[in-house]
Amino acid sequence: MPLTPPSLLSRGTHRVGDASEIKSLGHPPPKAIYTRESDSSKNEGWATRQETLNQLVQLREFAAKQGWEIITEYVDVMSGSGKRERPRFLAMMQDASQRKFDLLLFWSLDRLSREGIVKTLGYLRQFKGWNVGWRSYTQPFLDTGNAMVTDIVLSVLAAVAQQERITISERTIAGLKRARREGTRSGKPPGRPFVNVDMVKVAKRRAKGESLRSIASDLGLSAALLCKRSAEANAKQRLAT
């Protein structure tokens, strides 16, 4: 069958029942391929797309050598807009949960997910819970065909994920402390410091006929901020009375 570029593939249209049903009929359980194509070809020529196609070809050849039937090839095209939607990935996860295939083949772990080790580990655990295996083409140790190695790998990834959580937590706490030191009231990121305004003096100037805009300009504040603080002060005064 002639090979077609990933962006032209018929994705997710071949459905023949779930893996356990197919196995019960005497057929080898179907497998699936997932790959993610970066849409940088618009800016960088065909190099990136050609690399993805080459990977897909090698994944197909590898599956054929194993005697695997590939039921679906899930190919995501990542746009250059910065959006991270992966509709084919979501479809693949949905099909995995329904046991449409019993093993997922991908090029490498970072081609499966670049969402950090915590989320990636979560995906692998979901596959395990659904009794769906996985195999990384370039990382043979990521192969559920070897249960002992898989358990060791998951344990290592879990330890790394835990350390990543601790690091994120420590950075968050440090950021909040620094934000408070630099004047933010609620610990929001620096750059939005809380501005103290003496509303008593503002009220006296207003009583003399000055406008909020002129007072704000004199104090180096925005008229919107001073208007907001004035409204807050009036609300507190009404509540006090």
C-alpha positions in Angstrom: 0.0 0.0 0.0 1.5 3.4 -0.9 2.4 5.5 2.1 0.7 8.8 2.5 1.8 11.8 4.5 0.4 11.8 8.1 -1.7 14.8 7.4 -3.6 12.9 4.7 -4.1 9.7 6.6 -7.6 8.3 7.2 -7.5 8.6 11.0 -9.6 6.5 13.3 -12.1 5.2 10.7 -11.2 1.5 10.8 -13.1 -0.2 13.6 -13.4 -3.9 14.1 -14.6 -4.3 17.7 -12.6 -4.4 20.9 -9.4 -6.2 21.4 -10.8 -9.0 23.6 -13.6 -9.7 21.2 -11.1 -10.0 18.3 -8.9 -12.3 20.3 -11.8 -14.6 21.2 -12.4 -15.0 17.5 -8.9 -16.4 17.0 -7.4 -13.2 15.5 -4.4 -11.5 17.0 -5.5 -8.4 19.1 -5.2 -5.2 17.1 -2.6 -2.5 17.9 -2.5 1.2 17.4 0.1 3.8 16.5 0.3 7.3 17.8 2.5 10.1 16.5 2.5 13.8 16.8 3.5 16.0 13.8 4.7 19.5 14.4 3.2 21.9 11.9 6.4 24.0 11.7 6.7 22.9 8.0 4.9 26.1 7.1 7.9 28.1 8.4 10.8 25.6 8.1 10.1 23.7 4.9 9.2 20.0 4.8 12.0 18.9 7.1 9.8 18.4 10.2 6.9 16.8 8.3 9.3 14.5 6.5 10.8 13.5 9.8 7.4 12.6 11.2 6.5 10.6 8.0 9.9 8.7 8.3 9.0 7.9 11.9 5.6 6.7 10.9 7.1 4.5 8.1 9.5 2.9 10.6 6.7 2.3 13.1 4.6 0.6 10.4 7.6 -1.6 9.4 8.3 -2.5 13.0 4.7 -3.5 13.6 4.7 -5.6 10.4 7.8 -7.5 11.6 6.0 -8.3 14.9 3.0 -9.6 13.0 0.8 -6.9 14.5 -2.4 -5.7 12.9 -2.6 -1.9 13.2 -6.2 -1.0 13.6 -5.7 2.8 13.6 -2.9 5.4 13.2 -3.6 8.5 15.3 -1.7 11.5 14.0 -1.9 14.9 15.6 -0.8 18.0 13.8 0.4 20.7 16.2 -0.4 24.1 14.9 2.1 27.0 15.1 -0.5 29.1 16.9 0.7 27.8 20.3 -2.6 25.9 20.9 -2.0 22.5 22.4 -5.2 20.7 21.5 -4.6 17.1 20.4 -7.9 15.7 19.1 -6.3 12.5 17.9 -4.6 11.9 21.2 -8.0 12.3 23.0 -9.6 10.0 20.5 -6.8 7.4 21.1 -7.3 7.6 24.9 -11.1 7.2 24.4 -10.5 4.1 22.2 -8.0 2.7 24.6 -10.5 3.0 27.5 -12.9 1.0 25.3 -10.2 -1.6 24.5 -10.4 -0.9 20.7 -6.7 -2.1 20.7 -4.5 -3.8 23.3 -1.2 -2.1 22.6 -0.1 1.4 21.6 3.1 1.9 19.6 4.8 5.3 19.6 8.2 6.6 18.6 9.4 7.9 22.0 7.9 9.0 25.3 8.3 12.7 24.4 6.3 12.1 21.2 3.5 10.6 23.2 3.3 13.5 25.6 5.3 16.7 26.4 3.1 17.7 29.3 5.6 16.8 32.0 6.5 13.6 33.8 3.5 13.8 36.1 0.8 13.8 33.4 2.8 11.4 31.2 3.0 8.9 34.1 -0.7 9.3 34.6 -1.3 8.3 31.0 0.8 5.2 31.3 -1.0 4.2 34.4 -4.3 4.7 32.7 -3.2 2.4 29.9 -2.2 -0.2 32.5 -5.6 0.2 34.3 -7.4 -0.4 31.0 -5.2 -3.5 30.3 -3.7 -1.8 27.3 0.1 -2.2 26.8 2.5 0.2 25.2 5.8 0.1 23.4 8.3 2.9 22.6 10.1 2.2 19.4 13.3 4.1 20.4 13.2 3.1 24.1 12.9 -0.7 24.3 12.8 -0.6 28.1 9.4 1.1 27.7 7.7 -2.1 26.8 4.9 -3.7 28.8 5.8 -7.0 27.2 8.5 -7.2 30.0 6.4 -6.8 33.2 9.4 -6.6 35.5 11.2 -3.9 33.5 7.9 -2.0 33.2 7.3 -2.0 36.9 10.8 -0.7 37.5 10.4 2.0 34.9 7.0 3.1 36.4 8.6 3.2 39.8 11.4 5.4 38.6 9.0 7.7 36.7 6.8 7.9 39.9 9.8 8.9 41.9 10.7 11.6 39.3 7.1 12.8 39.2 7.1 13.1 43.0 10.3 15.1 42.9 8.7 17.3 40.2 5.7 17.9 42.4 7.9 18.9 45.3 10.0 21.2 43.1 6.9 22.9 41.7 5.5 23.3 45.2 8.8 24.8 46.5 8.9 27.2 43.6 5.3 28.3 44.1 5.9 28.9 47.8 9.1 30.8 47.1 7.3 32.9 44.5 4.5 33.8 46.9 7.0 34.8 49.6 8.9 37.0 47.1 5.6 38.5 45.8 4.6 39.4 49.4 8.1 40.9 50.1 7.7 43.1 47.0 4.4 44.5 48.1 1.6 42.3 46.7 -1.3 41.8 49.1 -2.6 38.4 47.9 0.7 36.8 46.8 0.0 37.4 43.1 3.0 37.4 40.8 5.3 40.4 41.1 4.5 43.1 38.7 1.1 43.7 40.2 2.0 45.3 43.6 -0.7 46.5 45.9 -0.7 50.4 45.8 -1.5 52.1 49.1 -3.7 55.2 48.7 -4.5 57.6 51.5 -8.3 57.9 50.8 -8.7 60.4 53.7 -6.6 62.9 51.9 -8.2 62.1 48.6 -11.6 62.8 50.2 -10.4 66.1 51.5 -9.2 67.1 48.0 -12.5 66.0 46.5 -14.3 68.1 49.0 -12.4 71.1 47.7 -13.7 70.4 44.2 -10.8 68.5 42.6 -11.7 65.8 40.2 -10.6 62.2 40.6 -8.7 62.4 37.3 -6.6 65.4 38.4 -5.9 63.8 41.8 -5.0 60.5 40.2 -2.6 62.3 37.8 -1.0 64.2 40.7 -0.5 61.0 42.7 0.8 59.1 39.7 -2.1 56.7 39.6 -4.7 55.7 37.0 -8.1 57.3 37.2 -9.6 53.9 37.1 -7.7 52.7 40.2 -8.5 55.8 42.2 -12.2 55.5 41.2 -12.2 51.9 42.4 -10.6 52.8 45.7 -13.0 55.7 46.1 -16.0 53.3 45.6 -14.5 50.8 48.1 -14.0 53.6 50.7 -17.6 54.8 50.2 -18.9 51.3 50.6 -17.0 50.8 53.8 -18.3 54.1 55.1 -21.9 53.1 54.3 -21.5 49.8 56.1 -20.0 51.5 59.2 -23.1 53.7 59.5 
